[in-house]
Amino acid sequence: MRKACIELVAPTKTALLLAGDLGTGQCLHMVVFPNNVDTMPTTEQWLRAYKRCEQKAAELKYEVTRVRGRRLAGL
């Protein structure tokens, strides 16, 4: 099975599903939060974005081997 990495990025308010064990491949899926400068997404919103990336990985037949920024989602 192909490997993928999920990266939760607080400064850009995005959750990314990246190809490759280290996340060095192409972007397979991206979840972008509204760019409201004043508010940061909640832990629940990060968790939902993480789960969406996980579901997309399963659809594309990728195995998620690494999660960066897992603290944002409370993992």
DSSP file (Angstrom, degrees, kcal/mol; ACC not computed):
  #  RESIDUE AA STRUCTURE BP1 BP2  ACC     N-H-->O    O-->H-N    N-H-->O    O-->H-N    TCO  KAPPA ALPHA  PHI   PSI    X-CA   Y-CA   Z-CA
    1    1 A M              0   0    0      0, 0.0    61,-0.1     0, 0.0     2,-0.1   0.000 360.0 360.0 360.0 144.2    0.0    0.0    0.0
    2    2 A R  E     -a   62   0A   0     59,-0.9    61,-3.4     1,-0.1     2,-0.3  -0.399 360.0-127.2 -73.1 152.4    1.2    3.5   -0.7
    3    3 A K  E     +a   63   0A   0     59,-0.2    17,-2.5    -2,-0.1     2,-0.3  -0.740  26.8 179.2-106.0 151.0    2.1    5.7    2.2
    4    4 A A  E     -aB  64  19A   0     59,-2.4    61,-2.5    -2,-0.3    62,-0.9  -0.937  17.5-140.0-144.4 165.4    0.9    9.2    3.0
    5    5 A C  E     -aB  66  18A   0     13,-3.0    13,-3.4    -2,-0.3     2,-0.5  -0.981   8.6-147.2-129.3 138.8    1.4   11.9    5.7
    6    6 A I  E     -aB  67  17A   0     60,-2.4    62,-3.1    -2,-0.4     2,-0.5  -0.929  17.3-169.3-105.5 130.9   -1.3   14.2    7.2
    7    7 A E  E     -aB  68  16A   0      9,-2.6     9,-2.9    -2,-0.5     2,-0.6  -0.980  11.2-161.0-125.5 123.9    0.0   17.6    8.2
    8    8 A L  E     - B   0  15A   0     60,-2.5     2,-0.6    -2,-0.5     7,-0.2  -0.914  13.2-166.4-101.9 118.9   -2.0   20.1   10.2
    9    9 A V  E  >> - B   0  14A   0      5,-3.0     5,-1.8    -2,-0.6     4,-0.8  -0.907  10.8-171.3-115.9 109.1   -0.6   23.6    9.7
   10   10 A A  T >45S+     0   0    0     -2,-0.6     3,-0.6     3,-0.2    -1,-0.2   0.919  81.1  55.4 -67.6 -46.8   -1.7   26.3   12.2
   11   11 A P  T 345S+     0   0    0      0, 0.0    -1,-0.2     0, 0.0    -2,-0.0   0.866 120.6  31.2 -59.2 -35.6   -0.3   29.4   10.6
   12   12 A T  T 345S-     0   0    0      2,-0.1    -2,-0.2    -3,-0.1    21,-0.2   0.477 103.9-130.1 -98.7  -3.0   -2.0   28.8    7.3
   13   13 A K  T <<5 +     0   0    0     -4,-0.8    20,-2.7    -3,-0.6     2,-0.3   0.932  61.5 131.1  53.7  53.6   -5.0   27.1    8.9
   14   14 A T  E   < -BC   9  32A   0     -5,-1.8    -5,-3.0    18,-0.2     2,-0.4  -0.952  50.2-150.7-133.5 153.2   -4.9   24.1    6.5
   15   15 A A  E     -BC   8  31A   0     16,-2.5    16,-2.8    -2,-0.3     2,-0.4  -0.997  25.3-165.8-120.6 127.2   -4.9   20.3    6.8
   16   16 A L  E     -BC   7  30A   0     -9,-2.9    -9,-2.6    -2,-0.4     2,-0.6  -0.908  21.6-154.2-121.0 140.5   -3.0   18.5    4.1
   17   17 A L  E     -BC   6  29A   0     12,-2.7    11,-3.2    -2,-0.4    12,-1.3  -0.966  28.3-172.8-107.0 114.3   -2.8   14.9    2.9
   18   18 A L  E     -BC   5  27A   0    -13,-3.4   -13,-3.0    -2,-0.6     9,-0.2  -0.890  22.8-119.0-115.3 138.7    0.6   14.5    1.3
   19   19 A A  E    S+B    4   0A   0      7,-2.6     6,-2.7    -2,-0.4   -15,-0.3  -0.417  75.1  46.6 -70.9 148.3    1.9   11.5   -0.6
   20   20 A G  S >  S-     0   0    0    -17,-2.5     3,-0.9     3,-0.2    45,-0.2   0.132  90.7 -91.0  97.9 148.3    5.0    9.8    0.8
   21   21 A D  T 3  S+     0   0    0      1,-0.3   -17,-0.1     2,-0.1    -1,-0.1   0.855 129.1  36.7 -60.2 -37.2    6.0    8.6    4.2
   22   22 A L  T 3  S-     0   0    0    -19,-0.1    -1,-0.3   -17,-0.1    -2,-0.1   0.384 116.8-109.7 -97.6   2.9    7.7   11.9    5.0
   23   23 A G  S <  S+     0   0    0     -3,-0.9    -3,-0.2    -5,-0.2    -4,-0.2   0.800  80.0 128.8  76.0  28.7    5.1   14.0    3.2
   24   24 A T        +     0   0    0     -6,-0.1    -4,-0.2     3,-0.0     3,-0.1   0.456  51.2  80.7 -95.8  -1.3    7.5   15.0    0.4
   25   25 A G  S    S-     0   0    0     -6,-2.7    -5,-0.1     1,-0.2     3,-0.0  -0.020  93.3 -53.8 -89.8-162.9    5.2   14.0   -2.4
   26   26 A Q        -     0   0    0     -8,-0.1    -7,-2.6     1,-0.1     2,-0.5  -0.279  58.5 -97.9 -74.5 159.7    2.4   15.8   -4.1
   27   27 A C  E     -C   18   0A   0     -9,-0.2    -9,-0.2     1,-0.2     3,-0.1  -0.675  37.3-179.4 -78.1 122.3   -0.6   17.2   -2.2
   28   28 A L  E     +     0   0A   0    -11,-3.2     2,-0.3    -2,-0.5   -10,-0.2   0.754  66.9   1.0 -94.1 -29.7   -3.5   14.7   -2.5
   29   29 A H  E     -C   17   0A   0    -12,-1.3   -12,-2.7     2,-0.0     2,-0.4  -0.976  61.1-162.4-160.2 145.0   -6.1   16.6   -0.5
   30   30 A M  E     -C   16   0A   0     -2,-0.3     2,-0.5   -14,-0.2   -14,-0.2  -0.998   5.4-164.5-137.9 133.5   -6.4   19.9    1.3
   31   31 A V  E     -C   15   0A   0    -16,-2.8   -16,-2.5    -2,-0.4     2,-0.5  -0.979  15.6-166.7-114.5 122.4   -8.8   21.3    3.9
   32   32 A V  E     -C   14   0A   0     -2,-0.5   -18,-0.2   -18,-0.2   -19,-0.1  -0.933   9.2-146.1-115.3 129.1   -8.7   25.0    4.3
   33   33 A F        -     0   0    0    -20,-2.7    -2,-0.0    -2,-0.5    12,-0.0  -0.567  41.9 -82.5 -84.6 154.5  -10.3   26.9    7.2
   34   34 A P        -     0   0    0      0, 0.0     2,-2.0     0, 0.0    -1,-0.1  -0.315  44.2-119.8 -55.4 137.9  -11.8   30.4    6.6
   35   35 A N        +     0   0    0     -3,-0.1     2,-0.7     3,-0.0     3,-0.1  -0.420  52.5 154.8 -85.9  65.1   -9.0   32.9    6.8
   36   36 A N    >   -     0   0    0     -2,-2.0     3,-0.5     3,-0.2    -3,-0.0  -0.850  33.1-154.5 -90.8 115.0  -10.3   34.9    9.8
   37   37 A V  T 3  S+     0   0    0     -2,-0.7    -1,-0.2     1,-0.2    -2,-0.0   0.803  86.1  54.1 -62.6 -32.2   -7.2   36.5   11.3
   38   38 A D  T 3  S+     0   0    0     -3,-0.1     2,-0.4     2,-0.0    -1,-0.2   0.807 103.1  56.0 -77.5 -30.6   -8.7   36.9   14.7
   39   39 A T    <   -     0   0    0     -3,-0.5    -3,-0.2     3,-0.0     3,-0.0  -0.828  63.4-150.2-114.2 144.3   -9.8   33.3   15.4
   40   40 A M        -     0   0    0     -2,-0.4    -3,-0.0     1,-0.1   -30,-0.0  -0.849  37.8 -99.1-102.0 142.1   -8.0   30.0   15.4
   41   41 A P        -     0   0    0      0, 0.0    -1,-0.1     0, 0.0   -28,-0.0  -0.264  43.4-113.0 -58.4 148.1   -9.9   26.9   14.6
   42   42 A T     >  -     0   0    0      1,-0.1     4,-2.2    -3,-0.0     5,-0.2  -0.262  25.2-104.3 -77.4 168.1  -11.0   24.8   17.6
   43   43 A T  H  > S+     0   0    0      1,-0.2     4,-2.3     2,-0.2     5,-0.1   0.871 122.9  54.2 -59.9 -37.8   -9.7   21.4   18.5
   44   44 A E  H  > S+     0   0    0      2,-0.2     4,-2.2     1,-0.2    -1,-0.2   0.883 107.4  49.8 -65.4 -38.7  -13.0   19.9   17.2
   45   45 A Q  H  > S+     0   0    0      2,-0.2     4,-2.1     1,-0.2    -2,-0.2   0.899 111.1  49.0 -67.0 -40.3  -12.6   21.6   13.8
   46   46 A W  H  X S+     0   0    0     -4,-2.2     4,-2.4    26,-0.3    27,-0.2   0.900 110.4  51.7 -63.6 -40.1   -9.0   20.4   13.5
   47   47 A L  H  X S+     0   0    0     -4,-2.3     4,-2.5    25,-0.2    -2,-0.2   0.902 109.1  49.6 -64.6 -41.3  -10.1   16.8   14.4
   48   48 A R  H  X S+     0   0    0     -4,-2.2     4,-2.1     2,-0.2    -1,-0.2   0.905 111.5  49.0 -62.8 -41.6  -12.8   17.0   11.7
   49   49 A A  H  X S+     0   0    0     -4,-2.1     4,-2.0     2,-0.2    -2,-0.2   0.897 110.8  50.9 -64.7 -40.3  -10.3   18.2    9.1
   50   50 A Y  H  X S+     0   0    0     -4,-2.4     4,-2.4     1,-0.2    -2,-0.2   0.924 110.3  49.0 -61.0 -45.9   -7.9   15.3   10.2
   51   51 A K  H  X S+     0   0    0     -4,-2.5     4,-2.5     1,-0.2    -2,-0.2   0.861 108.3  54.0 -65.3 -35.4  -10.7   12.8    9.8
   52   52 A R  H  X S+     0   0    0     -4,-2.1     4,-2.2     2,-0.2    -1,-0.2   0.916 110.0  47.1 -63.0 -42.6  -11.6   14.1    6.3
   53   53 A C  H  X S+     0   0    0     -4,-2.0     4,-2.2     2,-0.2    -2,-0.2   0.895 111.3  51.8 -65.0 -39.6   -7.9   13.7    5.3
   54   54 A E  H  X S+     0   0    0     -4,-2.4     4,-1.9     2,-0.2    -2,-0.2   0.906 110.2  48.7 -63.0 -42.2   -7.9   10.2    6.7
   55   55 A Q  H  X S+     0   0    0     -4,-2.5     4,-2.2     1,-0.2    -2,-0.2   0.899 110.3  50.9 -64.5 -41.3  -11.1    9.3    4.8
   56   56 A K  H  X S+     0   0    0     -4,-2.2     4,-2.2     1,-0.2    -1,-0.2   0.881 107.2  54.2 -65.0 -37.8   -9.6   10.7    1.6
   57   57 A A  H  <>S+     0   0    0     -4,-2.2     5,-3.2     1,-0.2     4,-0.3   0.914 108.8  48.7 -61.5 -42.5   -6.5    8.6    2.1
   58   58 A A  H ><5S+     0   0    0     -4,-1.9     3,-0.9     3,-0.2    -2,-0.2   0.901 110.3  51.4 -64.5 -40.9   -8.6    5.5    2.4
   59   59 A E  H 3<5S+     0   0    0     -4,-2.2    -1,-0.2     1,-0.2    -2,-0.2   0.892 113.5  44.2 -61.3 -39.9  -10.5    6.4   -0.8
   60   60 A L  T 3<5S-     0   0    0     -4,-2.2    -1,-0.2    -5,-0.1    -2,-0.2   0.415 117.8-114.7 -86.6   1.8   -7.2    6.8   -2.7
   61   61 A K  T < 5 +     0   0    0     -3,-0.9   -59,-0.9    -4,-0.3     2,-0.3   0.922  66.3 142.8  63.3  48.5   -5.8    3.6   -1.1
   62   62 A Y  E   < -a    2   0A   0     -5,-3.2     2,-0.5   -61,-0.1    -1,-0.2  -0.889  46.5-136.4-112.7 148.6   -3.0    5.3    0.9
   63   63 A E  E     -a    3   0A   0    -61,-3.4   -59,-2.4    -2,-0.3     2,-0.7  -0.928  18.5-134.4-103.6 123.0   -1.9    4.3    4.3
   64   64 A V  E     +a    4   0A   0     -2,-0.5   -59,-0.2   -61,-0.2     3,-0.1  -0.684  33.7 165.8 -79.6 116.6   -1.3    7.2    6.7
   65   65 A T  E     +     0   0A   0    -61,-2.5     2,-0.3    -2,-0.7   -60,-0.2   0.571  60.0  31.1-107.8 -14.0    2.0    6.6    8.4
   66   66 A R  E     -a    5   0A   0    -62,-0.9   -60,-2.4     2,-0.0     2,-0.4  -0.999  55.2-164.0-149.2 143.0    2.7   10.0    9.9
   67   67 A V  E     -a    6   0A   0     -2,-0.3     3,-0.5   -62,-0.2     2,-0.4  -0.983  10.3-163.1-130.1 120.4    0.7   12.9   11.4
   68   68 A R  E    S+a    7   0A   0    -62,-3.1   -60,-2.5    -2,-0.4    -2,-0.0  -0.839  76.3  20.2-101.5 140.0    2.4   16.3   11.8
   69   69 A G  S >> S+     0   0    0     -2,-0.4     3,-1.6   -62,-0.2     4,-0.5   0.758  72.8 154.5  77.5  25.7    0.7   18.8   14.1
   70   70 A R  G >4> +     0   0    0     -3,-0.5     5,-2.2     1,-0.3     3,-0.8   0.739  60.6  70.1 -60.7 -24.2   -1.3   16.2   15.9
   71   71 A R  G >45S+     0   0    0      1,-0.2     3,-1.0     3,-0.2    -1,-0.3   0.820  88.2  64.2 -64.7 -29.1   -1.6   18.4   19.0
   72   72 A L  G <45S+     0   0    0     -3,-1.6   -26,-0.3     1,-0.3    -1,-0.2   0.852 107.6  41.4 -61.5 -33.5   -3.9   20.7   17.2
   73   73 A A  G <<5S-     0   0    0     -3,-0.8    -1,-0.3    -4,-0.5    -2,-0.2   0.385 116.9-112.8 -94.5   2.5   -6.5   18.0   16.8
   74   74 A G  T < 5       0   0    0     -3,-1.0    -3,-0.2    -4,-0.3    -2,-0.1   0.782 360.0 360.0  73.5  26.7   -6.0   16.7   20.4
   75   75 A L      <       0   0    0     -5,-2.2    -4,-0.2     0, 0.0    -5,-0.1   0.443 360.0 360.0 -88.4 360.0   -4.5   13.4   19.2
